[in-house]
Amino acid sequence: MKELTKLLIVSSLAGVLSITGCNKDSAPKNPSTHADHDHAGGDDDHDHDHTDAYKDDDGHAPTRPLGSIVIAGTTLEVSAGGELNPGAELNVNIKHIDGPVPAEIRLWIGNKAGDGAMKSKTDHSGGNYHAHAEMPAVINDDTALWIEIETTSGQRISSSVPLI
């Protein structure tokens, strides 16, 4: 019985240690997350901020500004990094500048309907949003980055930013 008690205490302690806080010094848990950790389950309540979460040294290619866009009264500043080649992955950073804060932001690359595109839901911290988007197999002058805002009332409205 003593051995069972010891085993139970050790395994409980190991479980507690493995789930405590996010450690800024740890390696990324998922390459599709931002900076150095993820927020699975939407847990943004922890002891460090993300003011530097979207800098070039986060493991992504340097970003270039794509401009500002207004969707549903919300002004967003958009930048992206990566190659504009078929099947390549772009890392997209969106900064909330003004207007209502979106409940969610999704994005994709291609046409408005998203035909054949993989839609990505952004991770966010404060007014900074980040996601990865896959370039389509065919790229032409109509290929754009589509950004969809979901308002707090559940309405979804999209607009695009040219990539080329």
N, CA, C and O atoms as a DFTB+ gen file, in Angstrom:
656 C
 N C O
     1  1       0.820      -1.186       0.000
     2  2       0.000       0.000       0.000
     3  2       0.866       1.252       0.000
     4  3       0.511       2.250      -0.628
     5  1       2.011       1.210       0.706
     6  2       2.923       2.340       0.729
     7  2       3.428       2.677      -0.674
     8  3       3.513       3.849      -1.041
     9  1       3.756       1.667      -1.443
    10  2       4.255       1.874      -2.803
    11  2       3.190       2.527      -3.674
    12  3       3.512       3.405      -4.474
    13  1       1.941       2.123      -3.541
    14  2       0.835       2.705      -4.303
    15  2       0.660       4.178      -3.943
    16  3       0.417       5.003      -4.824
    17  1       0.781       4.518      -2.660
    18  2       0.663       5.904      -2.209
    19  2       1.790       6.752      -2.789
    20  3       1.553       7.861      -3.268
    21  1       3.018       6.229      -2.747
    22  2       4.169       6.944      -3.316
    23  2       3.965       7.178      -4.810
    24  3       4.203       8.277      -5.310
    25  1       3.529       6.153      -5.510
    26  2       3.292       6.248      -6.942
    27  2       2.229       7.298      -7.254
    28  3       2.373       8.079      -8.195
    29  1       1.184       7.310      -6.475
    30  2       0.111       8.279      -6.657
    31  2       0.604       9.704      -6.421
    32  3       0.256      10.605      -7.185
    33  1       1.390       9.921      -5.402
    34  2       1.928      11.256      -5.102
    35  2       2.865      11.720      -6.207
    36  3       2.758      12.857      -6.668
    37  1       3.784      10.857      -6.640
    38  2       4.744      11.205      -7.688
    39  2       4.029      11.520      -8.997
    40  3       4.356      12.507      -9.656
    41  1       3.053      10.693      -9.382
    42  2       2.357      10.933     -10.653
    43  2       1.501      12.196     -10.579
    44  3       1.374      12.909     -11.574
    45  1       0.916      12.483      -9.422
    46  2       0.142      13.716      -9.264
    47  2       1.031      14.937      -9.366
    48  3       0.668      15.919     -10.012
    49  1       2.193      14.885      -8.733
    50  2       3.139      15.989      -8.786
    51  2       3.636      16.208     -10.213
    52  3       3.741      17.350     -10.661
    53  1       3.938      15.142     -10.919
    54  2       4.379      15.248     -12.314
    55  2       3.288      15.871     -13.174
    56  3       3.582      16.690     -14.045
    57  1       2.053      15.499     -12.947
    58  2       0.935      16.069     -13.702
    59  2       0.777      17.554     -13.458
    60  3       0.542      18.318     -14.395
    61  1       0.903      17.971     -12.207
    62  2       0.792      19.389     -11.867
    63  2       1.916      20.183     -12.512
    64  3       1.672      21.259     -13.057
    65  1       3.137      19.676     -12.462
    66  2       4.274      20.375     -13.053
    67  2       4.155      20.490     -14.562
    68  3       4.607      21.480     -15.138
    69  1       3.567      19.518     -15.207
    70  2       3.471      19.548     -16.667
    71  2       2.404      20.497     -17.177
    72  3       2.425      20.854     -18.355
    73  1       1.469      20.920     -16.332
    74  2       0.399      21.794     -16.810
    75  2       0.465      23.198     -16.246
    76  3      -0.429      23.999     -16.520
    77  1       1.474      23.528     -15.476
    78  2       1.547      24.870     -14.891
    79  2       2.029      25.872     -15.909
    80  3       3.044      25.652     -16.569
    81  1       1.292      27.001     -16.048
    82  2       1.654      28.182     -16.846
    83  2       2.358      27.895     -18.143
    84  3       2.777      26.766     -18.396
    85  1       2.488      28.902     -18.959
    86  2       3.281      28.732     -20.167
    87  2       4.650      29.323     -19.907
    88  3       4.779      30.399     -19.324
    89  1       5.644      28.624     -20.335
    90  2       7.018      29.012     -20.088
    91  2       7.573      29.673     -21.321
    92  3       7.702      29.023     -22.358
    93  1       7.905      30.940     -21.243
    94  2       8.388      31.701     -22.387
    95  2       9.692      31.140     -22.931
    96  3      10.043      31.422     -24.077
    97  1      10.419      30.356     -22.147
    98  2      11.679      29.798     -22.609
    99  2      11.506      28.450     -23.284
   100  3      12.477      27.890     -23.792
   101  1      10.301      27.921     -23.303
   102  2      10.085      26.604     -23.887
   103  2      10.016      26.683     -25.398
   104  3       9.760      27.752     -25.953
   105  1      10.239      25.570     -26.067
   106  2      10.142      25.504     -27.522
   107  2       8.680      25.540     -27.922
   108  3       7.807      25.232     -27.110
   109  1       8.398      25.919     -29.185
   110  2       7.012      25.958     -29.630
   111  2       6.364      24.594     -29.528
   112  3       6.983      23.578     -29.843
   113  1       5.109      24.573     -29.084
   114  2       4.354      23.334     -28.990
   115  2       3.771      22.965     -30.340
   116  3       3.536      21.789     -30.617
   117  1       3.537      23.953     -31.175
   118  2       2.883      23.754     -32.451
   119  2       3.406      24.801     -33.403
   120  3       3.299      25.988     -33.096
   121  1       3.966      24.433     -34.544
   122  2       4.536      25.421     -35.435
   123  2       3.515      26.404     -35.981
   124  3       3.905      27.442     -36.514
   125  1       2.228      26.120     -35.869
   126  2       1.224      27.047     -36.380
   127  2       0.788      28.067     -35.340
   128  3      -0.135      28.844     -35.584
   129  1       1.443      28.073     -34.177
   130  2       1.082      29.044     -33.156
   131  2       2.050      30.198     -33.192
   132  3       3.068      30.137     -33.881
   133  1       1.748      31.242     -32.463
   134  2       2.590      32.429     -32.493
   135  2       3.710      32.373     -31.476
   136  3       3.660      31.637     -30.491
   137  1       4.713      33.169     -31.750
   138  2       5.858      33.375     -30.873
   139  2       6.390      32.057     -30.353
   140  3       6.896      31.252     -31.135
   141  1       6.290      31.810     -29.051
   142  2       6.958      30.656     -28.475
   143  2       6.030      29.725     -27.727
   144  3       6.502      28.870     -26.979
   145  1       4.727      29.860     -27.902
   146  2       3.784      28.982     -27.217
   147  2       2.400      29.127     -27.819
   148  3       2.143      30.034     -28.610
   149  1       1.513      28.221     -27.435
   150  2       0.153      28.342     -27.941
   151  2      -0.802      28.648     -26.802
   152  3      -0.414      28.670     -25.634
   153  1      -2.038      28.881     -27.155
   154  2      -3.060      29.202     -26.169
   155  2      -4.253      28.294     -26.389
   156  3      -5.389      28.761     -26.468
   157  1      -4.005      27.018     -26.486
   158  2      -5.083      26.060     -26.688
   159  2      -6.136      26.248     -25.613
   160  3      -5.813      26.399     -24.435
   161  1      -7.378      26.237     -26.015
   162  2      -8.463      26.417     -25.065
   163  2      -8.746      27.871     -24.759
   164  3      -9.590      28.176     -23.916
   165  1      -8.036      28.796     -25.450
   166  2      -8.303      30.216     -25.280
   167  2      -7.800      30.785     -23.975
   168  3      -8.291      31.828     -23.544
   169  1      -6.841      30.147     -23.323
   170  2      -6.349      30.642     -22.044
   171  2      -5.316      31.727     -22.264
   172  3      -4.132      31.432     -22.426
   173  1      -5.747      32.978     -22.271
   174  2      -4.832      34.096     -22.433
   175  2      -4.486      34.734     -21.104
   176  3      -3.874      35.802     -21.090
   177  1      -4.852      34.121     -19.980
   178  2      -4.645      34.698     -18.674
   179  2      -3.375      34.115     -18.066
   180  3      -3.416      33.095     -17.379
   181  1      -2.254      34.768     -18.323
   182  2      -1.000      34.316     -17.749
   183  2      -0.081      35.501     -17.536
   184  3      -0.459      36.638     -17.819
   185  1       1.125      35.250     -17.040
   186  2       1.926      36.316     -16.468
   187  2       2.914      37.006     -17.401
   188  3       3.865      37.612     -16.908
   189  1       2.747      36.950     -18.686
   190  2       3.579      37.752     -19.566
   191  2       2.756      38.277     -20.722
   192  3       1.693      37.742     -21.037
   193  1       3.260      39.338     -21.356
   194  2       2.485      39.921     -22.445
   195  2       3.059      39.500     -23.786
   196  3       4.046      38.768     -23.850
   197  1       2.439      39.963     -24.842
   198  2       2.852      39.593     -26.184
   199  2       3.194      40.814     -27.017
   200  3       2.971      40.810     -28.227
   201  1       3.727      41.850     -26.405
   202  2       4.041      43.050     -27.172
   203  2       5.091      42.765     -28.228
   204  3       5.164      43.484     -29.225
   205  1       5.908      41.731     -28.041
   206  2       6.906      41.390     -29.035
   207  2       6.559      40.111     -29.782
   208  3       7.421      39.551     -30.459
   209  1       5.334      39.637     -29.682
   210  2       4.954      38.329     -30.223
   211  2       5.029      38.244     -31.736
   212  3       5.152      37.139     -32.265
   213  1       4.962      39.342     -32.454
   214  2       4.905      39.267     -33.904
   215  2       6.109      39.893     -34.590
   216  3       6.008      40.299     -35.748
   217  1       7.234      39.982     -33.911
   218  2       8.452      40.505     -34.503
   219  2       9.066      39.452     -35.416
   220  3       8.735      38.270     -35.329
   221  1       9.962      39.892     -36.289
   222  2      10.605      39.003     -37.242
   223  2      11.385      37.869     -36.596
   224  3      11.591      36.832     -37.227
   225  1      11.823      38.041     -35.349
   226  2      12.627      37.009     -34.714
   227  2      11.782      35.897     -34.119
   228  3      12.281      35.112     -33.312
   229  1      10.502      35.811     -34.500
   230  2       9.636      34.758     -33.956
   231  2       9.686      33.472     -34.768
   232  3       8.866      32.573     -34.583
   233  1      10.652      33.398     -35.664
   234  2      10.773      32.188     -36.453
   235  2      10.096      32.286     -37.808
   236  3      10.189      31.351     -38.604
   237  1       9.424      33.377     -38.091
   238  2       8.763      33.583     -39.376
   239  2       9.633      34.432     -40.294
   240  3      10.560      35.114     -39.856
   241  1       9.308      34.368     -41.569
   242  2       9.973      35.250     -42.529
   243  2       9.596      36.692     -42.205
   244  3       8.512      36.943     -41.677
   245  1      10.472      37.636     -42.513
   246  2      10.125      39.040     -42.280
   247  2       8.832      39.396     -43.022
   248  3       8.586      38.926     -44.133
   249  1       8.028      40.224     -42.392
   250  2       6.756      40.601     -43.004
   251  2       6.886      41.899     -43.780
   252  3       7.790      42.702     -43.548
   253  1       5.952      42.081     -44.712
   254  2       5.858      43.338     -45.450
   255  2       4.440      43.849     -45.293
   256  3       3.495      43.061     -45.273
   257  1       4.281      45.159     -45.183
   258  2       2.931      45.713     -45.008
   259  2       2.075      45.510     -46.252
   260  3       2.540      45.687     -47.378
   261  1       0.816      45.135     -46.031
   262  2      -0.143      44.999     -47.129
   263  2      -1.160      46.126     -47.096
   264  3      -1.973      46.256     -48.011
   265  1      -1.120      46.943     -46.051
   266  2      -2.009      48.091     -45.960
   267  2      -3.067      47.934     -44.894
   268  3      -3.100      46.952     -44.152
   269  1      -3.932      48.933     -44.841
   270  2      -5.043      48.938     -43.892
   271  2      -6.322      48.576     -44.618
   272  3      -6.459      48.794     -45.822
   273  1      -7.251      48.023     -43.869
   274  2      -8.538      47.622     -44.417
   275  2      -9.608      47.911     -43.365
   276  3      -9.370      47.760     -42.167
   277  1     -10.791      48.328     -43.827
   278  2     -11.910      48.567     -42.925
   279  2     -12.994      47.547     -43.242
   280  3     -13.472      47.464     -44.373
   281  1     -13.376      46.770     -42.229
   282  2     -14.428      45.764     -42.377
   283  2     -15.404      45.968     -41.226
   284  3     -15.004      45.948     -40.062
   285  1     -16.660      46.161     -41.538
   286  2     -17.714      46.315     -40.535
   287  2     -17.369      47.399     -39.507
   288  3     -17.648      47.246     -38.318
   289  1     -16.762      48.490     -39.974
   290  2     -16.406      49.591     -39.092
   291  2     -15.146      49.366     -38.282
   292  3     -14.796      50.194     -37.441
   293  1     -14.459      48.260     -38.521
   294  2     -13.222      47.932     -37.814
   295  2     -12.043      48.156     -38.744
   296  3     -12.007      47.610     -39.846
   297  1     -11.082      48.954     -38.307
   298  2      -9.884      49.210     -39.097
   299  2      -8.781      48.270     -38.646
   300  3      -8.475      48.171     -37.458
   301  1      -8.179      47.570     -39.628
   302  2      -7.120      46.607     -39.370
   303  2      -5.904      46.959     -40.216
   304  3      -6.037      47.390     -41.361
   305  1      -4.734      46.773     -39.650
   306  2      -3.481      46.935     -40.378
   307  2      -2.946      45.530     -40.646
   308  3      -2.809      44.732     -39.719
   309  1      -2.644      45.226     -41.909
   310  2      -2.302      43.863     -42.308
   311  2      -0.876      43.803     -42.846
   312  3      -0.461      44.663     -43.622
   313  1      -0.130      42.781     -42.429
   314  2       1.189      42.500     -42.988
   315  2       1.318      40.989     -43.154
   316  3       0.629      40.216     -42.489
   317  1       2.212      40.584     -44.053
   318  2       2.400      39.153     -44.302
   319  2       3.849      38.882     -44.661
   320  3       4.544      39.745     -45.197
   321  1       4.290      37.681     -44.360
   322  2       5.636      37.252     -44.693
   323  2       5.613      35.871     -45.295
   324  3       4.758      35.048     -44.967
   325  1       6.552      35.624     -46.171
   326  2       6.646      34.328     -46.829
   327  2       6.666      34.506     -48.335
   328  3       6.513      35.618     -48.841
   329  1       6.851      33.427     -49.037
   330  2       6.942      33.436     -50.497
   331  2       5.567      33.353     -51.141
   332  3       4.683      32.661     -50.635
   333  1       5.385      34.047     -52.242
   334  2       4.127      34.001     -52.998
   335  2       4.230      32.934     -54.085
   336  3       4.103      33.223     -55.275
   337  1       4.463      31.690     -53.650
   338  2       4.580      30.553     -54.552
   339  2       3.440      29.580     -54.280
   340  3       2.939      29.510     -53.158
   341  1       3.020      28.816     -55.316
   342  2       1.949      27.838     -55.104
   343  2       2.274      26.888     -53.953
   344  3       3.359      26.309     -53.901
   345  1       1.331      26.736     -53.041
   346  2       1.477      25.834     -51.909
   347  2       2.307      26.372     -50.759
   348  3       2.391      25.730     -49.712
   349  1       2.919      27.530     -50.925
   350  2       3.733      28.108     -49.848
   351  2       2.830      28.606     -48.727
   352  3       1.634      28.819     -48.924
   353  1       3.407      28.783     -47.569
   354  2       2.659      29.268     -46.418
   355  2       3.054      30.707     -46.099
   356  3       4.237      31.036     -46.007
   357  1       2.049      31.549     -45.933
   358  2       2.286      32.923     -45.509
   359  2       1.952      33.038     -44.034
   360  3       0.985      32.439     -43.563
   361  1       2.747      33.806     -43.304
   362  2       2.355      34.136     -41.939
   363  2       1.770      35.537     -42.006
   364  3       2.380      36.454     -42.557
   365  1       0.592      35.687     -41.444
   366  2      -0.172      36.925     -41.556
   367  2      -0.356      37.534     -40.176
   368  3      -0.779      36.862     -39.235
   369  1      -0.032      38.813     -40.070
   370  2      -0.222      39.563     -38.838
   371  2      -1.259      40.647     -39.093
   372  3      -1.195      41.358     -40.096
   373  1      -2.202      40.764     -38.189
   374  2      -3.259      41.764     -38.293
   375  2      -3.298      42.520     -36.973
   376  3      -3.314      41.922     -35.897
   377  1      -3.311      43.833     -37.073
   378  2      -3.373      44.658     -35.871
   379  2      -4.662      45.458     -35.877
   380  3      -4.965      46.154     -36.846
   381  1      -5.425      45.358     -34.787
   382  2      -6.659      46.131     -34.632
   383  2      -6.257      47.576     -34.369
   384  3      -5.546      47.867     -33.407
   385  1      -6.723      48.483     -35.237
   386  2      -6.376      49.893     -35.126
   387  2      -7.514      50.697     -34.507
   388  3      -7.287      51.520     -33.621
   389  1      -8.751      50.454     -34.980
   390  2      -9.873      51.269     -34.530
   391  2     -11.184      50.522     -34.781
   392  3     -11.242      49.594     -35.588
   393  1     -12.218      50.940     -34.082
   394  2     -13.547      50.376     -34.276
   395  2     -13.814      49.202     -33.363
   396  3     -13.010      48.888     -32.486
   397  1     -14.960      48.548     -33.574
   398  2     -15.343      47.413     -32.725
   399  2     -14.311      46.280     -32.798
   400  3     -13.770      45.985     -33.863
   401  1     -14.057      45.668     -31.671
   402  2     -13.134      44.533     -31.621
   403  2     -13.878      43.294     -32.122
   404  3     -14.940      42.958     -31.598
   405  1     -13.329      42.615     -33.130
   406  2     -13.994      41.421     -33.664
   407  2     -14.045      40.283     -32.652
   408  3     -13.142      40.124     -31.830
   409  1     -15.115      39.495     -32.723
   410  2     -15.196      38.286     -31.904
   411  2     -14.184      37.261     -32.415
   412  3     -13.538      36.574     -31.623
   413  1     -14.048      37.162     -33.730
   414  2     -13.085      36.259     -34.374
   415  2     -12.644      36.874     -35.693
   416  3     -13.361      37.683     -36.281
   417  1     -11.463      36.487     -36.152
   418  2     -10.995      36.837     -37.489
   419  2     -10.520      35.551     -38.148
   420  3      -9.741      34.790     -37.573
   421  1     -11.002      35.323     -39.359
   422  2     -10.565      34.180     -40.168
   423  2      -9.974      34.735     -41.454
   424  3     -10.271      35.864     -41.843
   425  1      -9.142      33.945     -42.109
   426  2      -8.567      34.406     -43.364
   427  2      -8.264      33.235     -44.282
   428  3      -8.158      32.086     -43.853
   429  1      -8.129      33.561     -45.546
   430  2      -7.753      32.589     -46.559
   431  2      -7.173      33.327     -47.746
   432  3      -7.314      34.545     -47.863
   433  1      -6.518      32.586     -48.625
   434  2      -5.945      33.166     -49.838
   435  2      -6.620      32.517     -51.025
   436  3      -6.745      31.294     -51.083
   437  1      -7.057      33.333     -51.975
   438  2      -7.720      32.839     -53.175
   439  2      -8.793      33.801     -53.601
   440  3      -8.563      35.006     -53.696
   441  1      -9.996      33.254     -53.862
   442  2     -11.119      34.096     -54.265
   443  2     -12.077      34.306     -53.091
   444  3     -11.917      33.708     -52.027
   445  1     -13.067      35.160     -53.305
   446  2     -13.988      35.519     -52.224
   447  2     -14.711      34.302     -51.645
   448  3     -14.912      34.211     -50.434
   449  1     -15.094      33.382     -52.507
   450  2     -15.822      32.194     -52.055
   451  2     -14.924      31.233     -51.273
   452  3     -15.416      30.364     -50.552
   453  1     -13.613      31.392     -51.419
   454  2     -12.694      30.495     -50.727
   455  2     -12.609      29.134     -51.381
   456  3     -12.219      28.160     -50.738
   457  1     -12.974      29.053     -52.673
   458  2     -12.934      27.780     -53.394
   459  2     -11.550      27.145     -53.310
   460  3     -10.567      27.728     -53.766
   461  1     -11.477      25.971     -52.736
   462  2     -10.220      25.231     -52.632
   463  2      -9.238      25.792     -51.618
   464  3      -8.127      25.275     -51.494
   465  1      -9.613      26.828     -50.896
   466  2      -8.697      27.445     -49.936
   467  2      -8.904      26.864     -48.538
   468  3     -10.006      26.451     -48.175
   469  1      -7.832      26.843     -47.773
   470  2      -7.934      26.433     -46.382
   471  2      -8.122      27.703     -45.551
   472  3      -7.251      28.573     -45.530
   473  1      -9.260      27.802     -44.871
   474  2      -9.524      28.956     -44.028
   475  2      -8.825      28.757     -42.687
   476  3      -8.827      27.663     -42.123
   477  1      -8.233      29.831     -42.193
   478  2      -7.508      29.787     -40.924
   479  2      -8.129      30.748     -39.932
   480  3      -8.456      31.884     -40.276
   481  1      -8.291      30.296     -38.716
   482  2      -8.761      31.152     -37.626
   483  2      -7.518      31.742     -36.962
   484  3      -6.546      31.029     -36.712
   485  1      -7.552      33.027     -36.682
   486  2      -6.384      33.671     -36.094
   487  2      -6.277      33.401     -34.601
   488  3      -7.278      33.220     -33.908
   489  1      -5.039      33.379     -34.125
   490  2      -4.754      33.440     -32.699
   491  2      -4.693      34.915     -32.373
   492  3      -4.329      35.716     -33.233
   493  1      -5.037      35.295     -31.165
   494  2      -4.943      36.718     -30.851
   495  2      -4.548      36.965     -29.414
   496  3      -4.809      36.168     -28.514
   497  1      -3.911      38.095     -29.242
   498  2      -3.510      38.568     -27.929
   499  2      -3.635      40.080     -27.964
   500  3      -2.923      40.757     -28.705
   501  1      -4.543      40.599     -27.159
   502  2      -4.796      42.040     -27.210
   503  2      -5.318      42.395     -28.581
   504  3      -6.239      41.746     -29.077
   505  1      -4.756      43.399     -29.199
   506  2      -5.189      43.822     -30.532
   507  2      -4.380      43.220     -31.655
   508  3      -4.499      43.668     -32.795
   509  1      -3.552      42.211     -31.377
   510  2      -2.735      41.560     -32.394
   511  2      -3.311      40.192     -32.733
   512  3      -3.640      39.401     -31.849
   513  1      -3.426      39.931     -34.039
   514  2      -3.961      38.664     -34.532
   515  2      -2.909      38.046     -35.441
   516  3      -2.178      38.756     -36.131
   517  1      -2.837      36.721     -35.436
   518  2      -1.831      36.028     -36.239
   519  2      -2.399      34.707     -36.748
   520  3      -3.103      33.998     -36.030
   521  1      -2.078      34.394     -38.000
   522  2      -2.475      33.105     -38.582
   523  2      -1.529      32.758     -39.716
   524  3      -0.764      33.596     -40.194
   525  1      -1.599      31.522     -40.129
   526  2      -0.858      31.059     -41.296
   527  2      -1.877      30.740     -42.374
   528  3      -2.927      30.158     -42.101
   529  1      -1.560      31.125     -43.595
   530  2      -2.455      30.879     -44.727
   531  2      -1.667      30.218     -45.850
   532  3      -0.513      30.563     -46.105
   533  1      -2.303      29.271     -46.510
   534  2      -1.649      28.532     -47.586
   535  2      -1.960      29.168     -48.932
   536  3      -3.115      29.453     -49.246
   537  1      -0.908      29.387     -49.728
   538  2      -1.091      29.922     -51.078
   539  2      -1.771      28.845     -51.929
   540  3      -1.487      27.657     -51.774
   541  1      -2.667      29.261     -52.828
   542  2      -3.342      28.287     -53.688
   543  2      -2.392      27.706     -54.738
   544  3      -1.288      28.211     -54.939
   545  1      -2.838      26.641     -55.400
   546  2      -2.036      25.990     -56.435
   547  2      -1.858      26.891     -57.650
   548  3      -0.831      26.833     -58.326
   549  1      -2.858      27.724     -57.926
   550  2      -2.789      28.653     -59.057
   551  2      -2.836      30.072     -58.507
   552  3      -3.758      30.440     -57.780
   553  1      -1.829      30.861     -58.865
   554  2      -1.759      32.251     -58.421
   555  2      -1.873      33.147     -59.645
   556  3      -1.164      32.969     -60.635
   557  1      -2.790      34.125     -59.555
   558  2      -2.941      35.081     -60.664
   559  2      -3.231      36.465     -60.089
   560  3      -3.168      36.663     -58.876
   561  1      -3.548      37.418     -60.961
   562  2      -3.791      38.794     -60.514
   563  2      -4.999      38.915     -59.592
   564  3      -5.116      39.897     -58.859
   565  1      -5.898      37.936     -59.615
   566  2      -7.088      37.979     -58.766
   567  2      -6.876      37.319     -57.403
   568  3      -7.755      37.372     -56.543
   569  1      -5.720      36.702     -57.208
   570  2      -5.434      36.056     -55.934
   571  2      -5.265      37.131     -54.865
   572  3      -4.483      38.067     -55.033
   573  1      -5.999      36.992     -53.772
   574  2      -5.961      37.993     -52.704
   575  2      -6.009      37.313     -51.348
   576  3      -6.368      36.142     -51.229
   577  1      -5.641      38.074     -50.334
   578  2      -5.798      37.649     -48.955
   579  2      -7.168      38.122     -48.501
   580  3      -7.428      39.324     -48.450
   581  1      -8.042      37.183     -48.170
   582  2      -9.389      37.499     -47.700
   583  2      -9.426      37.449     -46.195
   584  3      -8.940      36.499     -45.581
   585  1     -10.003      38.475     -45.601
   586  2     -10.108      38.573     -44.152
   587  2     -11.585      38.652     -43.798
   588  3     -12.312      39.509     -44.301
   589  1     -12.015      37.758     -42.936
   590  2     -13.411      37.714     -42.502
   591  2     -13.484      38.039     -41.022
   592  3     -12.825      37.408     -40.196
   593  1     -14.298      39.033     -40.703
   594  2     -14.528      39.400     -39.309
   595  2     -15.857      38.804     -38.879
   596  3     -16.855      38.896     -39.593
   597  1     -15.856      38.198     -37.710
   598  2     -17.109      37.798     -37.077
   599  2     -17.364      38.814     -35.974
   600  3     -16.568      38.949     -35.046
   601  1     -18.478      39.526     -36.082
   602  2     -18.809      40.537     -35.085
   603  2     -19.301      39.869     -33.807
   604  3     -19.554      38.664     -33.784
   605  1     -19.432      40.649     -32.758
   606  2     -19.920      40.095     -31.487
   607  2     -21.364      39.619     -31.598
   608  3     -21.822      38.829     -30.773
   609  1     -22.089      40.099     -32.623
   610  2     -23.467      39.636     -32.837
   611  2     -23.520      38.393     -33.729
   612  3     -24.603      37.876     -34.003
   613  1     -22.353      37.907     -34.187
   614  2     -22.302      36.691     -34.995
   615  2     -22.309      36.925     -36.495
   616  3     -22.215      35.967     -37.262
   617  1     -22.417      38.172     -36.933
   618  2     -22.418      38.482     -38.362
   619  2     -21.002      38.326     -38.911
   620  3     -20.034      38.729     -38.266
   621  1     -20.882      37.733     -40.119
   622  2     -19.581      37.548     -40.761
   623  2     -19.507      38.426     -42.002
   624  3     -20.363      38.354     -42.884
   625  1     -18.471      39.254     -42.056
   626  2     -18.271      40.178     -43.171
   627  2     -16.816      40.061     -43.614
   628  3     -15.905      40.043     -42.786
   629  1     -16.604      39.981     -44.943
   630  2     -15.224      39.826     -45.437
   631  2     -14.863      40.883     -46.464
   632  3     -15.724      41.494     -47.097
   633  1     -13.585      41.073     -46.603
   634  2     -13.013      41.960     -47.602
   635  2     -11.608      41.439     -47.913
   636  3     -11.107      40.551     -47.224
   637  1     -10.981      41.986     -48.940
   638  2      -9.691      41.442     -49.353
   639  2      -8.596      42.512     -49.423
   640  3      -8.850      43.713     -49.505
   641  1      -7.384      42.007     -49.386
   642  2      -6.180      42.802     -49.559
   643  2      -5.395      42.139     -50.686
   644  3      -5.134      40.938     -50.625
   645  1      -5.011      42.903     -51.721
   646  2      -4.232      42.297     -52.806
   647  2      -2.864      41.831     -52.320
   648  3      -2.248      42.461     -51.460
   649  1      -2.397      40.714     -52.885
   650  2      -1.076      40.193     -52.549
   651  2      -0.035      40.551     -53.587
   652  3       1.152      40.657     -53.279
   653  1      -0.479      40.737     -54.816
   654  2       0.442      40.986     -55.943
   655  2       0.348      42.427     -56.385
   656  3       1.041      42.833     -57.318
